[in-house]
Amino acid sequence: MKDCDPKHWDAVAEDYASSSEPITRPYGLDALAELGPRRGLRHLEAAAGTGGLALEAARSGCDVTATDSSPAMVARIAARAAGEGLANVTATVMDGQALDFPEGSFDLVCSAFGVMFFPDHRAGLSELKRVLAPGGKAAVVVWSHPDRMGHLSDWRELFRDDFPEFGDLERPAAWRAMDTADSLAAEMQAAEFRGVEVQPLRHAWVVPSSAWRPEEGRCHPFFERMLARLGPDSPDRARARLTAAFDERYGDGPATFPAEAWLAIGHR
Ligand SMILES: C[S@@+](CC[C@H](N)C(=O)[O-])C[C@H]1O[C@@H](n2cnc3c(N)ncnc32)[C@H](O)[C@@H]1O
C-alpha cells in the first residue's frame, strides 16, 4: 500500500488522533501562529488528518474547510467538530492534488505533514497557491531529514545494526524533495508563492514507551514496507526486536526525542 493510498490512512485513522496527532500538533500550532487565524477569515486545512489543527483554527473564529483524501479521517474531523459544537468547520473528502475549489477561495491555507506524502507534491503546492486569495498566506510544514529527527535516527541506526540487508529508510519522494530549508523554499517558489520564508521548528517528541515507537510505525506505510522486506512474519518479528532494543537503550518508560521540521510561509 502506498503512502498516498487513502485506504492506508483510513486504516490508521482510529489511532491517529491519540498516537500521531500529539506529535505533529506543536509544529502545526507554530504554523497556525504564523498564519494568524481570526474571526471571519476563510481557512483551508489540506490533508488535515484527524483535524487537530483545523479545529484549532475554528476555535480562533475562522471559517474552516478541512479536507483529506481519507474518508475515515474526514469522518473523525466532522465528529470532533460536532462534539465541540463548532459549526464553522466543514470537513470534506478531497485529493489535495486537485482541490475542488475556485481560485482565490481562502485567506489562509495550511498543510502540515500532508503535501510531503502526496505522489505529486508539486501539484499539491500549486493547488494551495491557486485557491489562495490575493493577499492570503500559506503555511506548509514538512519533516526535516531523518538525521535531524531523534526517533528516526534511532530507527535507522537499529535497522543498520540489526538488519543490514534493509539499506536505508524508504522515504516518500516528496519528503526527500523538501527536507532542507533550501529545497522547500525552491519548491514553494516553483509553485509561484511570493515572499517565501522557511524556518526550522524544533520540538521534542515525548513518547509513552519503548513499544510506542515500533507500534507507531504502523501509521506510516514506508516503515511497514521496510519491515515487510524481511519476510512474511517480519513486521511483528522486527517490531518485537526493535521494542527490545529500545527498552535496553531507554528503559520502558516515556522517552523524549528532539525532532526538526520546516515551516514554509508563502503569499499570493
Ligand atoms: C501524516 S498525516 C498528517 C495529518 C495532519 N495534518 C497532522 O498534522 O497531523 C498525512 C495526511 O495526509 C493525507 N493525505 C495523503 N495523501 C493525500 C492526498 N493526495 N490528498 C489529501 N490528503 C492526503 C492522509 O490521509 C493523512 O491524513
Ligand as a Chemical Component Dictionary entry (heavy atoms), coordinates in Angstrom:
data_LIG
# 
_chem_comp.id                   LIG 
_chem_comp.type                 NON-POLYMER 
_chem_comp.pdbx_formal_charge   0 
_chem_comp.three_letter_code    LIG 
# 
loop_
_chem_comp_atom.comp_id 
_chem_comp_atom.atom_id 
_chem_comp_atom.alt_atom_id 
_chem_comp_atom.type_symbol 
_chem_comp_atom.charge 
_chem_comp_atom.model_Cartn_x 
_chem_comp_atom.model_Cartn_y 
_chem_comp_atom.model_Cartn_z 
_chem_comp_atom.pdbx_ordinal 
LIG C1  C1  C 0  0.902  12.399 8.478  1  
LIG S1  S1  S 1  -0.815 12.753 8.216  2  
LIG C2  C2  C 0  -0.871 14.489 8.699  3  
LIG C3  C3  C 0  -2.190 14.860 9.302  4  
LIG C4  C4  C 0  -2.284 16.229 9.962  5  
LIG N1  N1  N 0  -2.171 17.306 9.002  6  
LIG C5  C5  C 0  -1.291 16.409 11.069 7  
LIG O1  O1  O 0  -0.548 17.411 11.054 8  
LIG O2  O2  O -1 -1.259 15.567 11.982 9  
LIG C6  C6  C 0  -0.935 12.824 6.471  10 
LIG C7  C7  C 0  -2.354 13.028 5.991  11 
LIG O3  O3  O 0  -2.288 13.303 4.591  12 
LIG C8  C8  C 0  -3.427 12.724 3.990  13 
LIG N2  N2  N 0  -3.155 12.571 2.554  14 
LIG C9  C9  C 0  -2.224 11.797 1.962  15 
LIG N3  N3  N 0  -2.277 11.960 0.621  16 
LIG C10 C10 C 0  -3.265 12.857 0.381  17 
LIG C11 C11 C 0  -3.799 13.456 -0.800 18 
LIG N4  N4  N 0  -3.325 13.163 -2.012 19 
LIG N5  N5  N 0  -4.794 14.356 -0.663 20 
LIG C12 C12 C 0  -5.285 14.676 0.541  21 
LIG N6  N6  N 0  -4.838 14.142 1.694  22 
LIG C13 C13 C 0  -3.829 13.253 1.617  23 
LIG C14 C14 C 0  -3.599 11.409 4.728  24 
LIG O4  O4  O 0  -4.889 10.863 4.558  25 
LIG C15 C15 C 0  -3.281 11.823 6.161  26 
LIG O5  O5  O 0  -4.434 12.194 6.856  27 
# 
loop_
_chem_comp_bond.comp_id 
_chem_comp_bond.atom_id_1 
_chem_comp_bond.atom_id_2 
_chem_comp_bond.value_order 
_chem_comp_bond.pdbx_ordinal 
LIG C1  S1  SING 1  
LIG S1  C2  SING 2  
LIG S1  C6  SING 3  
LIG C2  C3  SING 4  
LIG C3  C4  SING 5  
LIG C4  N1  SING 6  
LIG C4  C5  SING 7  
LIG C5  O1  DOUB 8  
LIG C5  O2  SING 9  
LIG C6  C7  SING 10 
LIG C7  O3  SING 11 
LIG C7  C15 SING 12 
LIG O3  C8  SING 13 
LIG C8  N2  SING 14 
LIG C8  C14 SING 15 
LIG N2  C9  SING 16 
LIG N2  C13 SING 17 
LIG C9  N3  DOUB 18 
LIG N3  C10 SING 19 
LIG C10 C11 SING 20 
LIG C10 C13 DOUB 21 
LIG C11 N4  SING 22 
LIG C11 N5  DOUB 23 
LIG N5  C12 SING 24 
LIG C12 N6  DOUB 25 
LIG N6  C13 SING 26 
LIG C14 O4  SING 27 
LIG C14 C15 SING 28 
LIG C15 O5  SING 29 
# 
